[in-house]
Amino acid sequence: MADCSLLTRELLAQLVGFDTTSRNSNLDLVAFIEDYLGRHGIASTRVDHEAGRKTNLVATIGPDIAGGTVLSGHTDVVPVDGQDWASEPFMLDERDGRLYGRGSADMKGFIAVVLAMVPRFVAAGLKRPIHLAFSCDEEVGCLGVRPLIAHMVKSLPRPAAVIIGEPTSMQVVNAHKAVHTYETEVTGLEAHSSNTHHGVNAVMVAGDLLAEINRLAAEMRRRGDATGRFDPPFTSVHVGTIEGGTAKNIVPRRCVFAWEARFIPGADTDEVPARLEQKAAALEAAMRAVSPDTGIATRRTVEVPGLRPVEGSEAETLALTLARSNDTGAVSYGTEGGLFQQAGYPTVVCGPGSIDQAHKPDEYVEASQLAACEAFMERLARASCATV
Ligand SMILES: [Zn+2]
């Protein structure tokens, strides 16, 4: 198996060393990248997401013309709280050809390879530009990349392709699900638990809503996936957290739960929330007969659009050539790809490491995956030098 370069390893060790859990600032990591690019004569621009705390970085190597390739990656990582790691999560540790550390697969490995290739990109004499787009706050709903894309649309000559380096084991992925997340809050009426008829039990109302979500989830599962490309092969619906009640002898006034739906591209994203809303309206009628101050409110907290497959798009054609592959895949996790696509940029996902290792304790990326990504980038350098 091919091994990745020492420079990639060193850069990955440095990137993993910054604890860029989404709740933290990413400014130190961005300053490190700016400094590195600067030392190779590349100017970069910060596009702030949260002034003084969170920023995105965009830089161009090569001529300032249309037809370039965007390499996009996020700088934040998911928390390690409560996870049992065999080594220090923010210190890269190599064991048996695997590089362990938070973000090694998702997705600092990709950024490390891209940075390690910068000297090569600079020396290549590119005829078409390579743009680097590093974003913040991806893991909390692809938030940071939104102002970055707006900036790119305004200020960059139109690129021909965007490659998102999320871990796909270097497979070219041209479709992913949309992810919508919601928070539902039930407001009941407190009462002594001996007088249940004087109160409105928010936890028990939430139970009815959860039962409806279970029914909807089962229905979506039965409906399946006509494209046959997704795993799981259906629009999935899931409740992640719930919180409610004060004590067992108090009829609870409040219950809140967070839930999500991951839609197959093209699915009606309004259907599941609309049907839960119908159920909520029926429950509210009974609640308000006891007290008019009760109610159920659902708000959408995050909306990450899906990536629609566009067969033969410039991004797909380029990435398949660079990956030396004929096949595209589809994934069930969200990326900023759908947002780039909405902005009119042809987009695919292709990056080193496996999503199976992401977000878990002992996250790792195989050195051979980083080597495969290096070979991909070497081919990109050559392709970007060819005259069209
Ligand atoms: Zn990611």
Residues whose N, C-alpha, C, O or C-beta is under 5 A from the ligand:
A	BS01	ZN	D106 M107 E166
